[in-house]
Amino acid sequence: MFRPVPVPALPPSTALADLAMTAPDHAWLAGTTGVFTSRPSAPLVLRWTGVDWTDEPLPELPAAASLAGISAAAPDDVWAVGNSAGRPLVLHYDGTRWHTVSTPAIAWAKAVAAITPDDVHIVGSGSDTLHWDGRDWTRSTILTSPRESLHTITATAPDNVWAGGGGVTGAGPATYEYPVLIHWDGTTWTDLHGPRLDHGHITRLAATAPHDLWLGHTNDTDGLHIHHFDGHRWHPVPPPGDTDRLSLHGIAAGWTWGVRATRRSFETRPAYHRWTGDRWTRVPLPDNLTRTSASHLGLTTDGTTTWAYLKTAAGVQVLRHTAP
């Protein structure tokens, strides 16, 4: 069962965006304070020390900065990305402190995959991606339309990186959204068709191996779709009920956890599921979280410890599940 873990006192305007983990005693949460308020937003990073969550000191940053993604290659090699004054914001943790990192100009950075200290990928809104080789950044123009963007990225090895998002074509009633999926083989990005998908964007990717990739895709017509790639073919996987927000992260043992929130009377009901190979199994939540105004859900795991976060009317809630 998931159990709540205390976090430092955070403003009600806090919005968590992503979670990274390298071991049961090394995890990070990234987000932003001052969301939907008249005050300037400010980045936030929380670190799990193995005992408690601590608010990490960050370098001085311009006003109205925010974080959207975080990834860790090691306890002393953590990257966080977002936006600051219309430019990408990139932060790096070296095991002692966080510092800003200069990069080539791209649109808002939304997601990052840190594989090794000399292999980091950043994607976001716009047609460009960034790659760090340990010495220099390389900017590559991948997407063909200025109306395309990438929202999510996952990696299992330097030659197996996936990124997904979507694009828009047309205008007015004729507007059509379509998914975008690209793959990095260690040398180049390739634009893939992926599974057969109706209109909409890819909202989440999660991989444990080249033959084990999960894809979450949403559209305004019939909601959520889940597909699994076995290294040769894409297979549709029935979602666990009506969903409007999804997070999927692979587990070393080969299982995948899904997170969903269904809307009922302007409320969301968080529900966590585990894929057992042929079906989704509900994972119990604390009773006081069965009805919540959660607006965001997230999940990560190393195979034994699973962290989840959500936003409730009472503020940010962080939950932990430890495998028996």
N, C-alpha and C positions, 0 to 999 in steps of 0.2 A: 504494500500500500504506500502511496505517496504521503509523506508527512511534512508539515510546514517547518521551515527553517527561518529564524529571524534574520532580517536584514537591517542595515542602518536606517535611521529615520530619513525618509525621502519626501520631498514635496509632493502634494497631490497631482501636480502637473507632470510628474515623471512618467516617461514612456520607455520601457525596455524594448530593444530591437533585436538582439542576437545574443548567443551564448556559445562559448568555446570551452573545451575541456581536453586535458592531456592525461590526467590521472584522477583518482578519487579525491586527492587532496590538492588538486590544481584545476581551478575553473574560473572563468571570467564572464561577467555580464556587461554588456554595453548598451547604452541608451542615451536619453536626453532629458534634461529638466527644463521647465518653462514652456512646455508644449501647450498650445492653445491658450496662451496667456498674453498679456500686454508686455511682459518682461522678455528680454532677450533670452533665447534658449542657450543651454550650456551642455557640453558633453559630460557623460557620466560613465565611469567604469567601476564595477565592483569585483573584488577578487576573493575567492574562497581559499582560505589558508589551511584547510583541513580541520579547523576548529570553528571559525565564524567567517561571515562576509564582512569585508572592510571596504570603505570608500577610498579608491585609489587617488592620490594626488596627481593631477595632470599639469602639463606645462601651461603657461599663460597663452590663451587663445583669443582670437577676435570674437566680438559679440556675435550672437546669432549663429553659433556653430552647433552641429549635431552629429551624432554617430548612428550609423545604420547597420554596420556589420563588424564582426570580430572573428579572428581565427588564430589558433595557436599551433605552432609546429613543435614547441617544447616549452617547459616552464619558464625559460629565459628567452623565448622568442615568440612574442605575441604581437599581432597586428590588428589595429582597429581603423575603420574607414568611415567617412561621412562627407559632410559638406560644411564649408565655412566661407561666407561672403561670396557665394557663387563659384567657388573653386573646390576641388577635392581636398578633403582633410584626411591625412594619413598619420597615424600615431604608431610608434613601435615601443615595446617593452623589452628591455634587455636583461631582465632578472633583478634589476635594481631600481630603475626609474623609467617613466614614459618620456618620450621626446617626439617632436614633430619631425616628419620626413618630407623633404621636397620631392615633388614628382612632376612630370610633364602635365600640362593642362589637359584635363578631360572634363566631361560633365560630371554631375554629382556621383560620387562613388557609393555604390549600394551594397556590395558584397566583396569578400576577400577570402582567398584560400591560401593558407600558409602551409606548404608541404615540407620544406626544409629551409634552413637559414638563407640559402641562395636560390630559392625557388618559391616565389610568391606571385599570385595572380589577383588582379583587382578588376571588377567589372561594374558597370553602372548605366545610368541614363545617357544615351548617346551611342555613337557607333564605334567607340574606341575601347580597347582593353589595355591594361598596363601589366608588364611582367618585370619582376626584380630577379636578377641573376647573382646577387650578392655584391655587385659593384655598381651596376647601372640599371636604370629603368628603360624599358623599351615600350613605346606606344605603337599599337597595331590597330588599324582600322578594319573591323571585322564585318559589321552590319552594313547592309547596302542602302538602308533608308534612314533619313534623319528622324523618322517617326517610330523607330525601333529602339528598344532598350532591354537591358539584362537586369534581372532582379535577384538571381540566386546562382550560387556556384558550389560545386563539390568536387573533391579530388581524392583519389586513393593512391596515386603514384605520380611521379613527374611526367609520365607519358599517358596519364589517364585523368583528364580534367574535363568536367562538363559544366556548361553554363546555360541558363534558360531565362526566358523573358517573353516579350511579345512586341507586336507592332500594331499600327493602326493605318487603315487605308480608307479613302472616301471621306465624306463629310455629312453632317446632319443625320437624317434618317438612314442614309446609306452608309454610315460609319460601320466598319467591320474590323474587329480585333482578331489577330491571328498569333499563334505561338511561335516562338523562336528557340531553337536548340542548337548549340555549337559544341564541338569537341576539340580538345587540345591533345595531340599525340606526342608531345615533347618537342615538336619542331614548328608545327603550324596549327592554326585553328581551321576547322572544317564546319561549314554550315550544313546541318543535318535536317532531314525531314522529320525524324523521330517517329513516334507512333502516330496513327491516324487520329487527329484531333479536330474537333469542331472549333469554331472561333473562340477566342479567349486567350489568356496568358498562362504561361508556366509560372507557378508561384513558389514551388519548392522542388529541389533535387536532393537526393541523398544516396550515397554509394558506399559500399563496403569493399568492393572488388570490381574488376573490369566486367565480370559476369553478374553483378548484383547492383543494379541501379534502379532507384525508385523515383517516380515523377508525379508531382501533384499539379493538376491543371484545372482552372476554374473558368467558367463563363457565366454570362447573365441569363442564359436560357435554362440550363438544367444543372447548374452548380458544379460540384466537384467531380473530377475524374482522377483515378489513380492508375498508373501503368508501371509494369515491372519489366526490366530488360535483363535477359539471362545470358548476354554475350552474343546472342544470335538473333533473337526476335523480341519484339515488344508484346507483352501480354496485358490485357486489361484486368484490373483487380477491383471487384465491387467495393465501393467505399463503405465505411461503417455508419450508414444512416445519412440523413440529410445534413450536409455540412456547408459552411460558408468560409471557413478558414482552416488551413491545414499546415502542419509541420511534420516532416518525416526525417528521421535520422537513423542510419544503419547501426547495428550492434555487431560487435566482433563475432559473436556466435552465429550470426546470420539472420537474426530476427530483425524486424523493423517495427518501430513504434509509430503510431499515428496519433495526432492530436486534432480534435475537432471542437468547434463551438457552434451549436445550433441556436437560431434566433427564435424566441417565443415572446411576443408582446414586448419588443424592444429590449429584451434581455438575452444574454447568451448563457448557455449551459456548457461549461467545459467538460470534456470527456476524453480520457486517454485510452488508447487501444494499442494492443500488441498483436502483430501478425504472427501467427503460429505455423504458417506454411499453407494453410487452406482456409483460414478464417481470421477475422478480427476478434480479439478477446478484450472486453472492458477491464481496465485497471482501476480499482477503487480509489476514490478521492476522499479527503476529509469531508465530513458531513456539511460543514459550514461553507463549503465551496460548491455545493451542488446547484445553487442558484446565485449567479453573480452577474455583474455588468461588465464582465471581462471584455476587453477590446483587442487583446493580443495574447497569443499563446506561443510557447517555444519549448524546444526539447533538445537535449544532447545526451550522449551516453558513451561510456568506454566499455560496456559489456557487463559491468557489475553495478555501477552507480549511475542513476539517471537523474538529471536535474530538469525541472520545468519551472516556467515562470508565467504569470498572468497578472492582469490588472483588474482589480475589483473595486467596488465602491469604497472599500476600506483602504485602498492603496495597493502598492505592489506586493504580490505574494510569491514567494519562492518555495518550491516543493522538492523533496528528494525521495527517490525510491532506490533501495538497496536490494540487490538480488539475494535470495536465500542461499 
